[in-house]
Amino acid sequence: MAKTEVYQIRLDSDEKKLAFAVFRQLGLTPAQAIRMFFRQVVLTQSIPFQIESKSIQPSLLHTPASDKSANASESEENHLDIFTELDQILNSDKK
């Protein structure tokens, strides 16, 4: 079995209640939701949602079009792998 660690965070009380209610509606425990978030960070090597800033200079964000098309098919394949792995994570917690 993999070594596990405990990590504590402070949350706004109202935000916690609202988030936990969403987790319940999705059939997840808060721990499962957090593990899913961490798994996505590891798999995608990024934050798994868009983070925007109005102070970012678009001229500094240029990405060649050839890189985008090459990454698109890889991204589609990774999505299937991610969902399979997430299913395994969720099902392992229920055992």
N, C-alpha and C positions, 0 to 999 in steps of 0.2 A: 504494500500500500504506500502511496506517495505521502511524503511528509507534509503536514498541514500547519498553518500558522493562524493566529488570531490577529485581526487588525480592527481597531476601533476608530470610529469617526463621529463627529458631532454634526447633528442635523437640526435644522429648524423644525420645531415640533409640528407645526401645521403642514409643512412640506412632507414630513415623514408620514403623517397620518394619511395624506392624500396619495402618496406614492404606494404605501402599503395596501391601500384600498384597491389601487390599480393592479398590484401584484395578485391580490386575492381573486379579482375578477379574471385574471389571466391564468389562474390555477398555479401560481408560483409562490414559493416562500420568498421572503426578502433575501435570504442567503442564496437561493437559486438564481434570483435576478442579478445579484452582485457578481456571482461566479460567471454568469453568462456575459456580463459586461467585461469582466477581466479576460475571459476566453476570447472575446471579440477583439480586444486590444492586442492580445498576443497574436491572434491569427492574421489580423489586418495590419499590424504594426502602426495603428493609428487609433484615434478616438472614434468609436463607431457611429458617430453622427456629425453633421456639419457644424463647425464653429466659425462664426463670422465676426469680422471686425471692420467697422467703417474706416478705420485708420490705415488699412492695408493698401499699399500702392499696387494697382493692377499690373503696371509695367514690370514689376519684379516677379510676377507669377507666370511668366511665359513658359509653356510646355509644348514641345514640338508635337504636331499632329500625329506623326508616326508612332510616338510613344503611346498616345492615347488609344489608337486602334489595336496595337499589340496587347495592351493591358486589358482591353475590353473582353476578349475571349477568355483570358486567364481569370478575370473577375467573375464571369459567369460560372466557370468550373469551380472556383473557390466557394461560391455561394452554396452550391450543392453540398460540398464538403462541410461547410460551416453548419448547415441545417442538420446534417447527419450527426455531426459531433454534438450539437446542442441537444438533439433528441437523446443521445447516449448519456449526456450529463444529467438531463432531467430524469431519465428513467433510472439511472444509478442511484439517485437520491431517494427514490420511492421504494427501493428494495430494503 
